[in-house]
Amino acid sequence: MAQRLGLPLDWDAGVTTAEQRREKIRAAIVAQQRVLSIAGKRAGQPAETWKALFERVYRIPLQPKED
């Protein structure tokens, strides 16, 4: 997912937690305005948006982080 979002190869270099990695992915999806863009398609399944992919993988809703 990170590679398809164009994050650098070392985007998760160093000591990071699962939460930190998830937040980097969330931020990239929102910043690039890909929330409703098609992320891909799995065999036998309809096309999936970045929002749906994030929510399927991380099992939490994709919402822009509010400060």
C-alpha positions as CSV (number, residue, x, y, z in Angstrom):
1,M,0.0,0.0,0.0
2,A,2.8,2.4,0.9
3,Q,4.6,1.8,-2.4
4,R,1.4,2.5,-4.4
5,L,0.9,5.7,-2.5
6,G,4.4,6.8,-3.5
7,L,6.0,6.8,-0.1
8,P,9.8,6.4,-0.1
9,L,11.2,2.9,0.3
10,D,12.4,3.8,3.8
11,W,9.1,5.2,5.0
12,D,9.0,2.9,7.9
13,A,12.7,2.8,8.7
14,G,13.8,2.9,12.3
15,V,11.8,1.9,15.2
16,T,8.1,2.6,14.6
17,T,4.9,1.2,16.0
18,A,2.0,-0.2,14.1
19,E,0.0,2.9,15.0
20,Q,2.7,5.2,13.5
21,R,2.8,3.3,10.3
22,R,-1.0,3.3,10.1
23,E,-1.1,7.0,10.6
24,K,1.5,7.6,7.8
25,I,-0.6,5.6,5.4
26,R,-3.8,7.5,6.5
27,A,-2.0,10.8,6.1
28,A,-0.8,9.9,2.6
29,I,-4.3,8.8,1.5
30,V,-5.9,12.0,2.7
31,A,-3.1,14.4,1.6
32,Q,-3.1,13.0,-1.9
33,Q,-6.9,13.2,-2.0
34,R,-7.2,9.5,-2.8
35,V,-10.0,8.7,-0.3
36,L,-12.5,7.9,-3.1
37,S,-10.0,7.0,-5.8
38,I,-9.8,3.3,-6.9
39,A,-7.0,1.5,-5.2
40,G,-7.3,-1.7,-7.1
41,K,-9.4,-4.8,-7.7
42,R,-9.2,-8.3,-6.3
43,A,-10.3,-11.3,-8.3
44,G,-14.1,-11.8,-8.1
45,Q,-14.5,-8.6,-6.2
46,P,-15.6,-5.1,-7.2
47,A,-13.1,-2.3,-7.5
48,E,-12.0,-1.0,-4.1
49,T,-11.4,2.6,-3.0
50,W,-8.4,3.7,-0.9
51,K,-10.9,4.3,1.9
52,A,-12.3,0.8,1.7
53,L,-8.8,-0.7,1.4
54,F,-7.6,1.1,4.5
55,E,-10.6,0.1,6.5
56,R,-10.3,-3.5,5.4
57,V,-6.6,-3.8,6.2
58,Y,-6.6,-1.8,9.5
59,R,-10.2,-2.5,10.6
60,I,-10.8,1.1,11.7
61,P,-12.5,4.0,9.8
62,L,-10.4,6.2,7.6
63,Q,-11.0,9.8,8.9
64,P,-8.8,12.8,8.5
65,K,-6.8,13.3,11.7
66,E,-8.3,16.3,13.5
67,D,-5.9,18.4,15.5
